[in-house]
Amino acid sequence: MNANDAPPEAAPAPSETQDFDASSSRTAVDVAATWVSGILHPLVMPLATLALLLATDGVLEVRLGLFSYLFVLLFINTLAPAVSLAMLKRRGVISDVDIRNRAERPLPFLIVLAYYLMAYAVVAMGESVVVPLFYRQVLLALVVAIATAWVLTLRFKVSMHMMAQGGIMGVFLRVTWLQPVVDLTWASVLVLSAGLVGWSRLQLGAHTPREVYAGYAVGVASVLAVLF
């Protein structure tokens, strides 16, 4: 028998190929979900809210000094909690930076709450920069939302990612309430953002649908309760 007479190699069984393709697809989807959850992390959303206000409320764009002051304040309150969470993870206090285990949440939530309480105190009592009432209320709403999350997490688990999405939607609704025309572009962006974040948390198995919806509802309600 010569080389040309050798039997052809057996093709992989259809089931093996399908399993490989499905596994690759799941991996790609999980990577996408991880990126969405990371980019739209709750610690980043206060800065995103400030960007929303810059684009929509008409005040910050003419008071860039106020915008810079608030940006630095919120940037510090994004970086400091992130470092604190990383340290807690390194010490084994929490299993992951998303704090999926509800029993591990009270301490990190208190730490984040303390940072934002200090930020609110600086804005409310500071004299170097006069911050208008509305922006002080937005910071207070953030404090109320985190405090509400801390109370809830003692008994229940809700999605902090979705609470942050609900919070920025609450701020948008308050700004829109004062304007004659609804900005449909921003409304669409916020709805799409919330949808993507909700999908990512479910895809990664971090939350149940009930926890996702509850987080969003609590975020909206907490902010509107303060701003209205």
N, C-alpha and C positions, 0 to 999 in steps of 0.2 A: 504494500500500500504506500503510495507516495503522499507528499504533503497535500496535494490537491484533493486526495480522497479522504482527508481527515474530517470527522464529523464536525459540524458547526457547533460553536459554543452555545450552551443553553441560555436563552433569554431569561432575565429575572422574572420570577412569578409576578403576575399583575398585582397581587395583594401586597408584595414587598415594595413595589414601586409606588403604589398608592399610599402606603404607610409612610414612606420616606417623604413624599410630596406633602402629605398632610402635616408631618412633623415640621418640615421646613416652613410651611405656611404659618403654623402656630407660633414658631419662633419669631418670624418676621412681625407678626401681629403683636406679640408680646413686647418686642423691642419698640415698636411704634407706641404702644400703650405706655411703656416706661418713659419714653421721651415726653409724651404729653403730660404725664403726671409730674415729671421733673421740671419742665418749663413752666407749667402752671401750678407750681407748688404753693401751698397756702402762705408760706413766708414771703413769697414774691408778690402776692396780690395787693398788699397795701401800696406798693410802688405802682402797680398797674392801675389802681384806683386813682392815685395822684395824676398819672398820665391821662386817665379818662377825664378828670376834672379840668386839667389843662386844656384839653381839646373841646370841652363842652360847656363849661360854666361861664366863660367870658371874663373871669376875674384874674386868674393866675397868668393869663397871657399878657396882661398889662401890669402885673406885679411880679416880675421875674425874681425879685429879691425874696419875696414870700415863697415863691415856688422853690427856689434854691434852698431856703431854710428848711422847708418841709421835706424836700428830697433828701437832704443830708440826715435829717432826723429819722426818716423812715428807712434809709439805707443802713444806718447804724442798727436800727431795730429789725432789720432783715439779717444782717451779718451776725450780730451778737447771739440771737437765738439759734442760728445755724451752727455756730461754733459750740454753743452749750449742748445742743443735741448730739453733735459729733463726739464731744467729751463724755456724755452719758453713755453713748454706744460703746466707746472705747473702754469704759469702766465696767461694761456689762449690765448697766442699769436698765437699758432698753435693748431690744433685740435688733431693731432696725430704725432708720431715721423716719420712716413713715409711722412708726409706733402702732403696728397692727394689733398687738396684744392690748386689749382694753385695760387689763390690770396694770400695765406699765405707763398708762397715760397721765394719771393725776399729777405726778411730780413735774414732767416736762411741760404740761399745760400751765401749772403754777409759775414756772420759770418764765414762759413766754408772756403770761399775764403780768408778771412783775415788770418786765421790760416795757410793756405798753402802758402800764400805770405810770411809770416814771416818765415816759414820753409825754403822756397827757398832762402830768403835773408840770413839766417844763413848759409846755405850750400855754397851759391855763394860767400859770403864775409868773411866767417870764415877762420881762419888761423891755428887753432889747429889741424884740420883734413883736409887733401887735398882730396877732392872728385873729381874723374875723370869726365871729361866733359859729358860722356854718362849718368851718374847718375844724374848730374845736369839737363840735358835735360829731363830726365824722370820726375823729380819734376816739371820742367817748363811745361811739357806737361799736368801734372795734374792740374796745375794752369790754363792753357789755357782751359782745358776741363770744369772746374768749372765755369770759367768766361763766356764761351760760353753757359753753361746751364743757368746762371743767365740772360744773354741777351735774350735767347729763352723763358724763363719762363715769361717774361713780356708780351708775346703775345700768347705763345703756352705752352702746357704741354708735356713733354717727360719723359720717365722713367729713373730716376737716377740709379736705379738698373742695367738697361741694359746699360746705359752709362758707368758705372764702368766695366761691362763685356766687352764692346767694347774696353775700355781703356787697359785692361790687354791683350786682344788679339792683340791690336796695338803694345804693347811692345814686345810680343812674335814674331810677324811678323818681327819687326826690328832686334831682336836678331837672328832669323832664317836666315834673309837676309845675315848675316855675316858668316854663317856656311855652310859647304858643304852638310850637310845632314839634312833634316827636322826631328825633333823629333816628330814622329807620336803619341807617348804616350801622350805627353803634349798637342799636337794639339787636340787629342780626348777628353782629360779632359776639355779643355777650351770650346770646342764646346758643350759638354754635360752640363757643368756648365751654359753656356749661355742659352741653351735650357730649363734647369730646372728653371732658374730664370725667363725667359720669361713666361713659363707656370704658375709659381706661381703668377706672377703679374696679369695675365689674370684670373686665377682661383679665386683670391681674389677680383677681380673687381676693382683693383687699377688703371688699365690702359686699353686703347683700343689697338688692334693690331698695329695700326698706331703709337701710342706713344711708344710701345715696340720696333718696328723696327727702328723708328727715333732715339730713345735713343742709341741703339746699333751703328747705323751708325755714329752719332755725336761723340760717344766715340772713335771709330776706327779712324775717320777722324781727330779729334783734336790731338790725340797722334801722328799719322803718319805725320801730318803737321809739328810738331816740331822735331820729331826724324829723318825725312828725309830731 
